[in-house]
Structure formats: C-alpha cells, structure tokens
C-alpha cells in the first residue's frame, strides 16, 4: 500500500493528463471533430466578414436590377410603339396612362390618368395600337373613365370593310365581341376586317375594330360573327384619346 501511494504521488499528474488526453481524443473521434469546427466558427466569426450573407444580398440586388431593366425595356418598347402609332395618325391625340382598373370589372372599364385639364371631354374616342378601345363616359380634372368595347353593355355600329355589310357589335367580357348583322344573308367571311360604321355617331367611321374569327349565318333572329378585337384590351397600359362630338340618345345607331 505504501509503495502504491508513493507511485501515485510521483506519477499522478502524468496519469491524469494522459487520461484526459485519451478521453478528449475518443470524444473527438466519436463527434468527427464537429465540436472543434463549431468552436472555431464561434471564436472566429467576429473577426471574419459574413461572406455567405454578403453573396446572397449581392445576388438579390443583381436580380432586382435585372428585373427593373426588363420592365424598363418593356415600357420603352410600348412607348416607342405608341409614339409611332401617334405619328402615323392624322389627328392630334392625348396620350394617357391607365391608372386604374378593377379586377371585378376588368373588361368593363378603365381609368386614365388624364382629364378635363388636359382637354379630354365626355364622348372622346379612346384608341391604342391595334384599333378602338372604347370611349370616355365621364371625366374629372385629372382622370377619365373609359367604357371598353369589351363591356357587355357597350354597343358600336360597325361594317365589314370588304363587302360594306353593316351591323353592330356588343362586348363579351373578353378580347372578343359579337357582331349582329342587319341583313339576313350578309357577305362576310373569316378574316374580314371590321371597322366602325358611317352610321354611328358614338365613333367616327373607318376606325379599326378587329377581324372576323367565325361566322354563324343560321343564328336567329339575325346572322352573327365572332370578332377578335385587335386593340390590346386585356393588357392595356397606355391609350390615345381623340376628341369627338358626344352622341345624342335616340338620334343615331350606337
């Protein structure tokens, strides 16, 4: 017993250190060194820049700039098309942005960001590249409300450009409208161009409306045709407003 005590007193520190070393080595082997990595990250984090976070932020900023550039290019293309369209027309129109449109009444009406202060009056004709969009039904100093051709309550007198057969169209809450003919056997075929009629006082004659998509001559009480509207009613962002005398109820065909 005395010999064992003397040995412990002499080799106690090396024995304890050796045991601790073996225990630490075994623990590290079991944890595959994860504790060392976590400890290093914890101690080194205050002294190192957050590279990963910075990269994410930079990528997000790059994506935002790319999206902004794409949108600006799209707007620029629309404006150039709009300006080219204005340059080709004989009358001077008022360029107006669409500033309001309800999802519940998407095909019924839009609100333009120009009003009476800009010279827009009730009854003015609203057009876009492609043809007629609708007409102004009410104005404020800075806005104009437009009844679209696609509104089911909208009516317009139209004619078939090729054969001059006439009728009227009514909206269908889509980019298509229905044309009902006055004649029982009209000369109309798929692809015919449809324009505003000379009998209409709501719209000047000869304005482009659309093209015939299909014809139903057996429709009762009058033959009908489906008209594909050529103006971009579904995604309208800009329009041109032209002055026109206001129609008087009961004096002319819509």
C-alpha positions, 0 to 999 in steps of 0.5 A, spaced: 500 500 500 505 504 501 509 503 495 502 504 491 501 511 494 508 513 493 507 511 485 501 515 485 504 521 488 510 521 483 506 519 477 499 522 478 499 528 474 502 524 468 496 519 469 491 524 469 493 528 463 494 522 459 487 520 461 484 526 459 488 526 453 485 519 451 478 521 453 478 528 449 481 524 443 475 518 443 470 524 444 473 527 438 473 521 434 466 519 436 463 527 434 468 527 427 471 533 430 464 537 429 465 540 436 472 543 434 469 546 427 463 549 431 468 552 436 472 555 431 466 558 427 464 561 434 471 564 436 472 566 429 466 569 426 467 576 429 473 577 426 471 574 419 466 578 414 459 574 413 461 572 406 455 567 405 450 573 407 454 578 403 453 573 396 446 572 397 444 580 398 449 581 392 445 576 388 438 579 390 440 586 388 443 583 381 436 580 380 432 586 382 436 590 377 435 585 372 428 585 373 427 593 373 431 593 366 426 588 363 420 592 365 424 598 363 425 595 356 418 593 356 415 600 357 420 603 352 418 598 347 410 600 348 412 607 348 416 607 342 410 603 339 405 608 341 409 614 339 409 611 332 402 609 332 401 617 334 405 619 328 402 615 323 395 618 325 392 624 322 389 627 328 392 630 334 391 625 340 392 625 348 396 620 350 394 617 357 396 612 362 391 607 365 391 608 372 386 604 374 382 598 373 378 593 377 379 586 377 371 585 378 370 589 372 376 588 368 373 588 361 368 593 363 372 599 364 378 603 365 381 609 368 386 614 365 390 618 368 388 624 364 382 629 364 378 635 363 385 639 364 388 636 359 382 637 354 379 630 354 371 631 354 365 626 355 364 622 348 372 622 346 374 616 342 379 612 346 384 608 341 391 604 342 395 600 337 391 595 334 384 599 333 378 602 338 378 601 345 372 604 347 370 611 349 370 616 355 363 616 359 365 621 364 371 625 366 374 629 372 380 634 372 385 629 372 382 622 370 377 619 365 373 613 365 373 609 359 367 604 357 371 598 353 368 595 347 369 589 351 363 591 356 357 587 355 353 593 355 357 597 350 354 597 343 358 600 336 355 600 329 360 597 325 361 594 317 365 589 314 370 593 310 370 588 304 363 587 302 360 594 306 355 589 310 353 593 316 351 591 323 353 592 330 357 589 335 356 588 343 362 586 348 363 579 351 367 580 357 373 578 353 378 580 347 372 578 343 365 581 341 359 579 337 357 582 331 349 582 329 348 583 322 342 587 319 341 583 313 339 576 313 344 573 308 350 578 309 357 577 305 362 576 310 367 571 311 373 569 316 378 574 316 374 580 314 376 586 317 371 590 321 371 597 322 366 602 325 360 604 321 358 611 317 352 610 321 354 611 328 355 617 331 358 614 338 365 613 333 367 616 327 367 611 321 373 607 318 376 606 325 379 599 326 375 594 330 378 587 329 377 581 324 372 576 323 374 569 327 367 565 325 361 566 322 354 563 324 349 565 318 343 560 321 343 564 328 336 567 329 333 572 329 339 575 325 346 572 322 352 573 327 360 573 327 365 572 332 370 578 332 377 578 335 378 585 337 385 587 335 386 593 340 390 590 346 384 590 351 386 585 356 393 588 357 392 595 356 397 600 359 397 606 355 391 609 350 390 615 345 384 619 346 381 623 340 376 628 341 369 627 338 362 630 338 358 626 344 352 622 341 345 624 342 340 618 345 335 616 340 338 620 334 343 615 331 345 607 331 350 606 337 
